[in-house]
Amino acid sequence: QVQLVESGGGLVHRGGSLRLSCVASGRRFTDYDMAWFRQAPGKEREFLAAITWNGDRTYYADSVKGRFTISRHNAKDTVYLQMNSLLPEDTAVYYCAATSQVSATMVAVPEHYRDWGQGTQVTVSS
């Protein structure tokens, strides 16, 4: 099991940017493909982006494609989510998640990921 800790959330105005970080510990980081999800109050957990262990493939939800970018720095055991052009509807708790091997057909399914962080709140004001 890998431990995940997110940071970088906060309050930002419409059109602003944030970069979320997720630091992994406890297991070898390169054993995991990583993803970001979010959950707004009263809504289901929503897939945003995923990246393979070496960064050679990335996946994005249509809702964030072109605005959000996932990346990782394996030497720092960290995965990032750069979020630009933020909208009030992006307000949610953002989670990182880990899986041993991401599947193109399962990448957006929360149950595909075994390990999760505690989340970081992102609030976008209008």
N, C-alpha and C positions, 0 to 999 in steps of 0.2 A: 504494500500500500504506500502511495506517495502522498505527502502532506502538501497542500496548496494554500497559499496566502495571497489574496488580492489586495491591491492598493491603487490609489490614484483617482478614486471617485470624488465627487463633490458637486457643488452648485455652479452652473454655467449658464450664460445667456444663450438664447436662440442664435444659431450660427456659429457658436464658439466651438472649441476643440478641447479634448481631454485625451490623455494617454493612460490607459490602465496597464498595470503590471501584475504578474502572477509569478511568485517565486515558489519553486518546488524543492522539497527536501525529503530525505528518507530513502530514496531509491535513485538509481541512475536516470537522469533526466532524459537521456537519449533513448531510453527504452519505451518512451511514451510519445504518442501523437496527442496533440493538445487542441482544445476548443474553448470558445467563449459562448456563453448563453446569457440570457437575461430573463427576468421575470418581473412583470408589473403587477400591482395589486389586482387581485381578482382574475388574473390571466394565467395561462399555462406558460411553462418555461419555454423560451423561444431560442432556437439555434441562431447564432450570428456568423461564426467563422470557425474554421479548423485548419490545422497545419500539421504536416507529417513531421516525423522526428528530425529529419535533416532539412526541412523547409522546402523540399523540392515540389511539393504540391500544397495548394491552398484551396479552400472551399468557402463560399460565401452565400448567405441568404440573400435573396433578391432585394429585400428591404434595406440592406445596408451596403450592397455592392456599389463601389465607387465613392463611398463616404468613409467606410471603416477599412482598416488594414491590419491583418494579423501578421506577427513576426515573432521570431524567437532568437535568443542568444544562448546557445547551449553552454558556453563557458560560464555564464552567469546563472544557469538553471532557471531562466526566466522566459516567459511568453508575454507578449505585449498585444494590446489592442489600441491602435491609434484611431480616434473617432473625430471626424471633422464634420462641419456643417450640421451640428446637432440641432434636433428639433424637440419640442416639448414631448412628443410621443416616444422619444428615446428614454424618457424617465423610467427607471427601473432599478432593481438590484442586479448587478452584473456578476456572473460566476465564471470561473475557469474550471475546466474539467480535463481529465486525463483518461486515455484508453491505450491499450497495448498496441493496437493497430486500427486506425480509422478505416472505415469501409464507406465507399462512395454511396452505397445504398442505405447505410445506417447513420451517416454522419450527422444528421439532424435529429436523431432520436436520443433523448436524454439517457435512456436505459442502456445505451451502447457504451456509456462512460461509467467507470467504477468509482473514480475518486473525484471529489469536488472540494472547492474552497468554500469559505464561509460567506463570500459575497462582498461587494462594495457598492454603495448607493451612488447612483448618478441621477441628478435632478437638473432638468433643463427648463429654465423659465422663459416665458414668452414676453 
